[in-house]
Structures are given as C-alpha cells and as structure tokens.
Amino acid sequence: MNLHAVKAIYLFEMHRWWRTLMQSLASPVISTSLYFVVFGSAIGSRMVEIDGVSYGAFIIPGLLMLALLTESISNAAFGIFFPKYNGTIYELLSAPVSVAEILLGYVGAAASKSIVLGLLILATARLFVDYSIAHPLWMIAFLLLTAITFSLFGFIIGVWADDFQKLQIVPMLIVTPLAFLGGSFYSISMLPPIWQTITLFNPVVYLISGFRWSFYGIADVNVAVSLGMTALFLLVCLLVVNWMLRSGYRIKN
C-alpha cells in the first residue's frame, strides 16, 4: 500500500475543500437551518407527535441524510471530474498508484467532508429542536456507511460525466427527489398501503429509516434490512468503480 500517494490525494482534496469553505460548508448548513426554522419551529409546533417524537425532532435524521447524500455525491464527483477536465488525470494514471489507493484518497476525502458537515448540522439542529440519540454508536455507523457509499456513487458520476451539466443531473433529478419521497419529512406508515409498497422500492427509505432508528428507536423498515440494503449498494458501487478504473472507462480515452 502506497500510503504516501493516498495521503497526497487526500490532502490535496481537503485543501481544495478548505479554499471553498464558504460554499462547501456554510451554504448547506444555512439551507438546512432554514428547514429547521420552517418545518421544525414554525410548522412543527402545530403538528402532532409521530410515534411519540415531536415533528421537529422527527425530521432531523431525514434532513441530515438529505444533506449527507447531496454533499457526498457532489464532493466525490467534482473531486475526480476536475482532473479529467484539466488533463491532470493522466499524471495520476501514469504514477505507481493502484485502484485501491486512488479510491482511498478521493473517496476518503469526500466522505471526511460529508461527515464533518453532518456533525455540524447535527450540532446546529440543537439550536432549534431538542432531540436525543438512543444508539449513538449505530448513529455514527450509519453516518460513516452512508458517507462512504454515496461518495463512491459520486465518484462513479464524476467518471461518467463529460461536462458540468451531467454532474448535476443525477443529484438534482434523482437523488434529491428520492430523499424527499423516502420519509425525510414523514413516516411511510402514514401513506396508503399501496404507496407504502411502492415506496419500499426507493433505496433512500432504508437509509433514512435506519438512521432515524439510531436516534429514537423507531423505524419504518427493520434496521437489519436497512443495514443490508446499504451494504449491498456499497458493494455494487465498489464493483462499478473498480471496473471503471481498471478498464479506463471515460478516463483513458
């Protein structure tokens, strides 16, 4: 394992993030804070509890997951896209660096940024809503697993995209709607039976359900199923990224 190469890629990506800290960190925190003000304080105070949890506290895992998915994908996608765009990817490909080392550098940096953002949003939520974390270790586990999985997914998008517009297509038109429809602001048990069944085909449901369970011990889906689905998506992403890097898909050509 070439740890010097991993460290170089990781630090370069973290330094790039630091140069755009206002856009990368402050903007999503402010946006999420507005959700807490509107849905947590203004609307939440007028809504009944859901499974014994106040509405403002109930939406915290969903909002945190929404920000985590978006930022993980964005950080990883832009991280690999820019070397492709400016041609420096060929320096990386010609260096004695393996696929695993490239992934550890880029995906590790993207996941680190997302985790920092998630923890900051969690701290910010305390200013607006009182909440508790029933299973803190599982909360951290879900946070890490989600950040790594969707950083890998973002890496795939960054390799696939050949212009800046394509970098935004999947997060804006697919991931964000799935997050909103995956129980971020409600429990899927509140839906009619047929829509509950349809919603279970949304992979984000399992992420939000498992994450909410780690906070309050309540879930729309069994926590073991949530973990299994997340691990399956992680495995699929790893296999796709490995194929892309080894075959040179949209990189070497």
N, C-alpha and C positions, 0 to 999 in steps of 0.2 A: 504494500500500500504506500503510494507516494503522498505522504502527509503534507509535504511542502506544497505540492500542487493543489491539494484540497484547501489548504489554508490560504493560498494566494487567490483562488477563485472566490472563496467565501469572504475574505476581507475586501476584495475589490467590489463585490456586490453590496456588502454592508456599507462601504464608503459611498457608493453611488446613492444608496438609500439616505444616508446622512445628508448628502448635498441637496436632496429634495424632501427634507424632513417635513416642511410645512404641508406640502401636497400629499405626502405618503402617510403622515401620521395625524396631523391636526384636522385635515379635511374629513376623513371617515369618523373621527371622534366627535366632531361638531355635528355631522349629519346624524349619527346615532343618538347624540344627546337631544336633538330635536324630536326624534321618535319618542324618547323617554318623556319629554315635556308634553307632547301632544297626546300620545297614547297612554303613557304611564300616569301622568299627573292630571291632565285635563279630562280625558275620556275615561281613564281607568278608575278614577274616584267615583264615577257614576255607574260603574258596571258591577255585577255580582261576582263573587269569587268563582274560580274554576277549580274544581277538585280540592277545595279548601285553601287555595292560594289566591291572593289578590291579583287582579288583572295586571297591574303594573309590574309585579314580580314575575307573573307567569310569562310575560313576553321577553324577559331578559335573555334566557337561553336562545330563543329564536332570533332576536336582534343581534346577539353576539355571534351566532352561527352565520347569519347573513353577511356580516362584516368580514368574518373569518374566511368564508368561501370566496367572496369577491376579491379580497386582498391577496389571498394565497395564489389564486389564479393569475391575477394581474402582476404580482411581483415576479413569479416564475416565468410567465410568458414574456414580459419585457426583458427579463434578465438574459434569456437565450436569443431573443429576437434581435436585439441590438448588435451582438457580434455577427450575426448573419447579415444584417443590414449594412454594416460598415466594413465587412470583409475580414474582421479580426478572428472570425471563427476558424479560419484556415491555420492560424498560428496555434490555436488550441489543438486542432486535429493532427498537426504535424509534431506536436510535443509528445513526450513519453508519458501520456496520461490515459488511464483506462476509462471505460464507460462508468464504472462504479465511482471513480474519483471525480469525474465530471458531475455526476448526479449528486454526490455528497456535497460538492461545492455549491452548485446552483440551487438545488432543492433545499439543502440545509440553510442557506442564507434566506431564501424565500420563506421557509417555514419559521425561521427565527423572527423575521419581521412581523409575520402574522401573529405569532404568539405574543410578542410584545404589545402589538395593537390590541389583541384580545384581552390581555390582562389590564391594559389601560382603560379599555371600555368597561370592563368589569368594575374597576375602581370608580370610574365616572358614574356608573349606574347607582352607586351608593349615595350619591348626592341627591338623587331624585326618588329612589324607591328603596324600601327596606326589604332585604332578601336574606336567605340562608342557603348554605351549601351542605346538603345532607351527606354527600360522599365526595369529599374534596379530592381524594386520590383518583377516583374514577373521573371526576371533572377534568383533572389535569390530563389523564389518559385520553379522554375523548378530544380534548383540545389539541394534544400532540398528534393524535392519529388523523384528525381532520385536517390540520395544517399540512402535514406531510403528504397526505393523499391528494389534496387539491393543489398542492404545489407541484406534484408530479403531473396532475391533469393540466395545470397551467403550462408546464414545460412542454407537454405534447402540443398544446395550442400554439406556443411560441415557435416550435419547429415547423408545424403545419402552415402557419400564416406566412404569406409572402408580401403583405403590406399592412399598414397600420389599421386599416378598417377591419380586416379579418381578426385582429387581436381583440376587438370589442364585440364581435358578433356573438360568440358563444356566451361570454359573461352576461351581456345585456339581454339577449333574446332567449336564452335557455336557462342559465343558472339562476339569475335573479327571479324570473317568474316561478321557477320550481321551488325556490326558497320561500317566496310569498305563499305559494299554494301548498307548502309542505308542513303547515302548522306553526308558522312563526308567530302568528297573532291569535291563534285559536287551537282548540283540541279537535282532532279529526273525529272524535266521538260525537261532536256537535252536528256533524253532517248527516244527511240521509244515508241509509245503508248502502245504496248503490254507489254514492260518491265516496263513501269510506273505502269500498273495494277498489275503485278507480285510483284513489289517492295512494293506495299501497304500492302502485307501480312507480310512484315518484321516489327516487332513491334518497332525496334530501329528507324525506319524512323520517327515515331511520336515524339519520344524524341528529336531527332536532329532538326526536323522541328520546334517544339515549342520553343526549346532553341534558335535557330537562329532567330526566330521571336522576342524574347525578346531583342536581340541585335540590329537588323536592321529593324524590322517591316516587314520582308519578310518571307514567309513560303511556303513549298510545300504542306502542309496539313493545313486545318483550325485549328487555335490554340485551339478552344473548343474541337475539335476531339482529338487533341494531349493530352490535359489535361484529357479527358475522358478515353482514352486508357491507360494512365499512372496510373490513379486512379483504373481502372479495374485490371491491373496487380498487383498493390499494394494489392488490396483486395484478389485476388487469392493467393498471396504469404502468406498473413496473415492467411488465412484459412488453407493452407497446413502446415504452421509452427505450428499452433495451434493443428492440428490433430497429427502431428509428436510428439510433446512434451506430449500430453495427452495420446497417445497410446503407447509411448515408442519405436516408430519405430527406430530400429538400435541404440537405446540408452540403454534401459534396458536389452537387450539381448546381 
